[in-house]
């Protein structure tokens, strides 16, 4: 009996021991700066018991069984665990940032996957990276951060556009990627960067789920939202800054200019224009006159977010003002935004997600990137001329042949520039997810975009002394444009696990979109008082020379109907397979070519899930993957397959000429889809306890049936008639193949020092495989005045390569001139000191048939190198990138005799043996100004894009003021560019596939000094 009592006592004691539980509490902080993190999920492993941290990062859990394991997880951070062994009200948990987490969920189009299961080539940029870069425009966050993605600026002016190119240039037309913001097709240039949670880039055939829209790659943006069970969190971020130019060209001062001009006139047999140069000094620095080295920039953004167990919400607003480093408030940019996001579990089966943004932009600008632009004039204005005359009026450039008719006083040009542009846009999406039954979800989503823009330009009546820019009658131009778009996506997603190891996901759906809009343009003349204040169509009293006001309008309506499907399968996390198909129907093509089919597949093998690699101490993750797919491109104007009566014609009625209409652009009923075949093989690798992260890819993309506009056709067809144009034809092909490699290393030294370094490199080889035309090439891109286009698309060459004469030094004496084939066919006979051109075709005569490839604007490789450090409350970041092998054409120098020059002409030829690179100066006729490799420069560069130093105040101190995080930082953007290129910005380009690397005096991207505050409360 006694033994029975002992047994009962023992069982009761054991049951009490096993049932013993504790109360656990504490705080969760960021490991880098010890700031509390609200909204962290705290879950008892293998249990339904859990909670989230509050506004101060604190949590409390009651009755946690002894021996339980608490798991702490939060998006963008490495999960961590804590074992419960007793009551503890002050547990301190540090979460480390982990943007490369394999468990991270990434959006791949009509669905999502864990990163470790993705079998396509993707790139990811986190919101944390964006916060450190502080980009003015969201595209700038992609500069140097991802392999295979190249971002270039069209201009450094406030609000100017940027070009995103994913794995090179494949088409002769638009190479811009598809932009998806929260499931809605939209515009990345408008979104406030502070609203972005992550950016995912689809680079290979995986983008084929978007069919005809995915050929140039896809950029998927996920905006910030509230967290479930998260306390209301407030955030305020602001910075103020000062901008300045990063470079001034090395121009001749007044004395150097006068001496050189004297020499030029003497060599031309003319009287010296400056017999006495002793009092000229340095003269006017026209670059100093136009550049403002203290242009302000100011940014504010504020957000509120939070959620309950069924609803999450987020509201944010922002204001940005940027003044230009040229033109002051005549070239500024304003952006105001308001964004709202809401999710709600309407029932156990139905979930609502919605977001909407309102954007207001206002931009003023002036002439740039062309002959006669402000910077072009500042470069070519001689230092001997003063900004103003004795009456304090802007000085005039002499109207003599030596100055041409394009160069005017840039200060007067700025003063006489009047324009205004504003845009109002609303965009967003509303979606419903309905659980039809277990494992099957139906999603319906409507995306919407609507924008209205207005612009006004005033040409003041002004005389520049007989220049091409003289305005004899004042004129006002106004336009109003309305653009709209909607997307309707309906799709089913079925996910099922069979026999514990077979994981299936099947998607089937339809996508429909419509784009429509209209525009109205009008001009009026004789503005009252010749004043910007009265520059309005209502007030303008005059009409055009033809006797009527200039009025024009347009409208458009484009539609795309699609059906798509995708099957994803993996076996035990080892063998991964995905296949997709899509049918697109577009109104841009005729009835015989309206429909096109696109398909592809991706596959992967996670080798580290095999038994023979599971226990490796070095290799933490190894995945091999590959993809192949056929995608499309329809980026042409509507109705190119039919003839429209939008051309001009003159008819005879009753022996009287009458103006009328005729067929405009020539139609091509057979025009069809451009096709892109994408192949990729890659490897993902993690080593040494996930400290080293390596991703590498080799890819090939082949384009065929390129949609070519402007192809030369016989004049008999009518393409040269007024208002007409050649047809759009499928007449070309390209091939891009390249290699991507990125490596990251993350570690910590001791308890408080954390660091992360990332490097990426991309090499791309581009070649045109076909151009079906009588000439065998397409050409574009202007150089100088009256010369033939200098950029070509031609089989066997990179797209947009430069085509010109090839130099062979400088003629040193008359004997060399006599021994060389005659260059007189170029427009002037050669003389000692002139450029010697090569006889490429060997016919004994130097003429335009000797032109050849003299450069390419495409880089051989691009690279990014980024470093992040933190020590206790101090953080430091450096972002850099480089482009190697790209050429640029120097086209900002006017070829007339009396304009200013860059100081490299001081090394000109002045006699035998003095120079073999820079020709003589003379007012006489020469062929030295014809386009040749003399004007092509290596524009390779390495740029320090951003340096930032931050300090986070001790949360124990700031929480007394109800502030959870207070961070102060100083930052410099566009710190310095290492390059041998003489121009302002070696990274700038117009973005055109043919003619994109020609520099007319690109507006330099400014260097920006910023001081900012990040405040959470």
ABEGO torsion letter per residue (X at the ends): XAAAAAAAAAAAAAAAAAABBBBBBEBBBBAAAGBBBBGBBBBBBGBABBBBBBAAGBBBBBGBBBGBBBBBBBBGBBBBBBBBAEBBAABBBBBBBBAABAABBBBAEGEBBBAAABABBBBBBBAAAAAAAGBABAAAAABGABBGBBBBBABABBGBBBBBBBGEBABABBABBBBBBGGBBBBAAABBAAABABBBBBABAAAAAAEAAAAAEBBBBBBBBBBBGBBBBBBBBBBBBBBBBABBBBBBBAAAAAAAAAAAAAAAGBBBABABAAAAEAEBBAAAAABBAABBBBBBBBBBBEEBAABBBBBBBBBBBBBBABGEAABBBBBBBBBBBBBBBABAABBBBBBBBBBBBBBBBBBBGBBGBAAAAAAABBAABBABBAAGBBBBBBBBAAAEAABBBAAAAAAABBBBBBBBBBBEBBBBBBBABBGBBBBBBBBBBBBBBBBBBBBBBBBAGGBAABBABBBBBBBBBBBBBBBBBBBBBBBBBBGGABBBBBBBBBBBBBBBEBBBBBBBBGBBGGBAAABBAAABABBBAAGBBBBBBBBBBBBBBBBBBBBBBBBGGABBBBBBBBBBBBAABBAAAABBBBBEBBBBBBAAABAAAAABAABABBBBBBBBBBBBBABBBBGAABBBBABBBBBBBGGBBBBBBBBBBBBBAABBBBBBBBBBBBBBBBBGGGABBBBBBBBBBBBBGBBBBGBBBBAAAGAABBGBBBBBBBABBBBBBBBBBBBBBBBBBEAABBBBBBBBBBBBBBBBABBBBAAGBBBBEBBEBGBBBABBBBBGBBBGBBBBBBBAEBBABAAAAAABBBAAAAGBBBBBGBBBBBBAAGAGBBBAAABBBAEBABBABBBBBBBBBBBEABBBBBBBBBBBGBBBBBAABBABAABBBBAAAAABBAEBGABAABBBBBABBBAAABBBAAABBBABBBBBABBBBBBBBBAAAAAAAGBABBBBBBBBBGABBBBABABABAABBAGBABGAABBAGBBBBBBBBBBBBBBBX
